[in-house]
Amino acid sequence: MRSLLATFARLDEERGDVPGWVLITLMTAGLVLLIWGLAGPALEGVFQQAIDRVSGI
């Protein structure tokens, strides 16, 4: 019984930093949206130009 309690105590100590990971995930998603918003029109133009060249229009 004592080893079971010790195991649960160790598991409780090693939970990790969940709020930190949530913050990192949200900040990464925010950066992706910001970069996509700024570079999206330019990338769309490059893509359209490449499609036009390939299709011969």
MARBA-3410 file (N, C-alpha, C, O; in Angstrom, 1 decimal):
57
0.8,-1.2,0.0,0.0,0.0,0.0,0.9,1.2,0.0,0.5,2.3,-0.6 ~ 2.0,1.2,0.7,2.8,2.3,0.8,3.5,2.7,-0.5,3.6,3.8,-0.9 ~ 3.9,1.6,-1.3,4.5,1.9,-2.6,3.5,2.5,-3.6,3.8,3.3,-4.4 ~ 2.2,2.1,-3.4,1.2,2.7,-4.3,1.0,4.2,-4.0,0.8,5.0,-4.9 ~ 1.0,4.5,-2.7,0.9,5.9,-2.4,2.1,6.7,-2.8,2.0,7.9,-3.3
3.3,6.1,-2.8,4.5,6.8,-3.2,4.4,7.0,-4.7,4.9,8.0,-5.3 ~ 3.9,6.0,-5.5,3.8,6.1,-6.9,2.8,7.3,-7.3,3.1,8.1,-8.1 ~ 1.7,7.3,-6.6,0.7,8.4,-6.9,1.3,9.8,-6.5,1.1,10.8,-7.2 ~ 2.1,9.8,-5.5,2.8,11.1,-5.1,3.7,11.5,-6.2,3.8,12.7,-6.5 ~ 4.5,10.6,-6.7,5.4,10.9,-7.8,4.7,11.4,-9.0,5.1,12.3,-9.7
3.6,10.7,-9.4,2.8,11.1,-10.5,2.3,12.5,-10.4,2.2,13.3,-11.3 ~ 1.8,12.8,-9.2,1.3,14.2,-8.9,2.4,15.2,-9.1,2.1,16.3,-9.5 ~ 3.6,14.9,-8.7,4.7,15.9,-8.8,5.1,16.1,-10.3,5.6,17.2,-10.6 ~ 4.9,15.1,-11.1,5.4,15.2,-12.5,4.2,15.5,-13.5,4.3,15.0,-14.6 ~ 3.2,16.2,-13.0,2.1,16.5,-13.9,2.6,17.4,-15.1,2.0,17.3,-16.2
3.5,18.3,-14.9,4.0,19.2,-15.9,3.3,20.6,-15.7,2.5,20.8,-14.8 ~ 3.6,21.4,-16.6,3.2,22.8,-16.5,2.1,23.0,-17.6,2.4,23.6,-18.7 ~ 0.9,22.5,-17.3,-0.2,22.6,-18.3,-0.5,24.0,-18.7,-0.6,24.3,-19.9 ~ -0.7,25.0,-17.8,-1.0,26.3,-18.2,0.1,26.9,-19.1,-0.2,27.7,-20.0 ~ 1.3,26.6,-18.9,2.4,27.0,-19.7,2.3,26.5,-21.1,2.5,27.3,-22.1
2.0,25.2,-21.3,1.8,24.7,-22.6,0.6,25.3,-23.3,0.6,25.5,-24.5 ~ -0.4,25.5,-22.6,-1.6,26.2,-23.2,-1.2,27.6,-23.7,-1.6,28.0,-24.8 ~ -0.5,28.3,-22.9,0.0,29.6,-23.3,0.8,29.6,-24.5,0.7,30.4,-25.5 ~ 1.8,28.6,-24.6,2.6,28.5,-25.8,1.8,28.1,-27.0,2.1,28.7,-28.1 ~ 0.8,27.2,-26.8,0.0,26.9,-28.0,-0.8,28.1,-28.5,-0.9,28.3,-29.7
-1.4,28.8,-27.6,-2.2,30.0,-28.0,-1.3,31.1,-28.7,-1.7,31.7,-29.6 ~ -0.1,31.3,-28.1,0.8,32.3,-28.7,1.3,31.8,-30.1,1.4,32.6,-31.0 ~ 1.5,30.5,-30.3,2.0,30.0,-31.6,0.8,30.2,-32.6,1.1,30.6,-33.7 ~ -0.4,29.9,-32.2,-1.5,30.0,-33.1,-1.7,31.5,-33.4,-2.0,31.8,-34.6 ~ -1.5,32.4,-32.5,-1.6,33.8,-32.7,-0.5,34.3,-33.7,-0.8,35.1,-34.6
0.7,33.8,-33.6,1.7,34.2,-34.5,1.5,33.6,-35.9,1.7,34.3,-36.9 ~ 0.9,32.4,-36.0,0.6,31.9,-37.3,-0.5,32.7,-38.0,-0.4,33.0,-39.2 ~ -1.5,33.1,-37.2,-2.5,33.9,-37.8,-2.0,35.3,-38.2,-2.4,35.8,-39.3 ~ -1.1,35.9,-37.4,-0.6,37.2,-37.8,0.3,37.1,-39.0,0.1,37.9,-39.9 ~ 1.2,36.1,-39.1,2.0,36.0,-40.3,1.2,35.6,-41.5,1.4,36.2,-42.6
0.2,34.8,-41.4,-0.7,34.4,-42.5,-1.4,35.6,-43.0,-1.6,35.8,-44.2 ~ -1.9,36.5,-42.1,-2.6,37.7,-42.4,-1.7,38.7,-43.2,-2.2,39.3,-44.1 ~ -0.5,38.8,-42.8,0.4,39.7,-43.5,1.0,39.1,-44.8,1.1,39.9,-45.8 ~ 1.3,37.8,-44.8,1.9,37.3,-46.0,0.9,36.6,-46.9,1.3,36.2,-48.0 ~ -0.3,36.4,-46.5,-1.3,35.7,-47.3,-1.5,36.3,-48.7,-1.4,35.5,-49.7
-1.8,37.6,-48.8,-2.0,38.1,-50.1,-0.7,38.0,-51.1,-0.9,37.7,-52.3 ~ 0.4,38.2,-50.5,1.6,38.0,-51.3,1.8,36.6,-51.8,2.2,36.3,-52.9 ~ 1.6,35.6,-50.9,1.7,34.2,-51.3,0.6,33.8,-52.3,0.9,33.0,-53.1 ~ -0.6,34.4,-52.1,-1.6,34.1,-53.1,-1.2,34.6,-54.5,-1.5,33.9,-55.5 ~ -0.6,35.8,-54.5,-0.2,36.3,-55.8,0.9,35.4,-56.4,0.9,35.2,-57.7
1.9,35.0,-55.6,2.9,34.1,-56.2,2.3,32.8,-56.7,2.7,32.3,-57.7 ~ 1.4,32.2,-55.9,0.8,31.0,-56.3,0.0,31.2,-57.6,0.1,30.3,-58.5 ~ -0.8,32.2,-57.7,-1.6,32.5,-58.9,-0.7,32.7,-60.1,-1.0,32.2,-61.2 ~ 0.5,33.4,-59.9,1.4,33.6,-61.0,2.0,32.3,-61.5,2.2,32.1,-62.7 ~ 2.4,31.4,-60.5,2.9,30.1,-60.9,1.9,29.2,-61.6,2.2,28.6,-62.6
0.6,29.3,-61.2,-0.4,28.5,-61.9,-0.6,29.1,-63.3,-0.8,28.3,-64.3 ~ -0.6,30.4,-63.5,-0.8,31.0,-64.8,0.4,30.6,-65.7,0.1,30.3,-66.9 ~ 1.6,30.6,-65.2,2.7,30.2,-66.1,2.6,28.7,-66.5,3.0,28.4,-67.6 ~ 2.2,27.8,-65.6,2.1,26.4,-65.9,1.0,26.2,-66.9,1.2,25.3,-67.8 ~ -0.1,26.8,-66.7,-1.3,26.6,-67.5,-1.2,27.3,-68.9,-2.0,27.1,-69.8
-0.2,28.2,-69.0,0.0,28.9,-70.3,-0.9,30.1,-70.5,-1.1,30.4,-71.7 ~ -1.5,30.6,-69.5,-2.5,31.8,-69.7,-1.7,33.0,-69.9,-2.3,34.1,-70.1
END
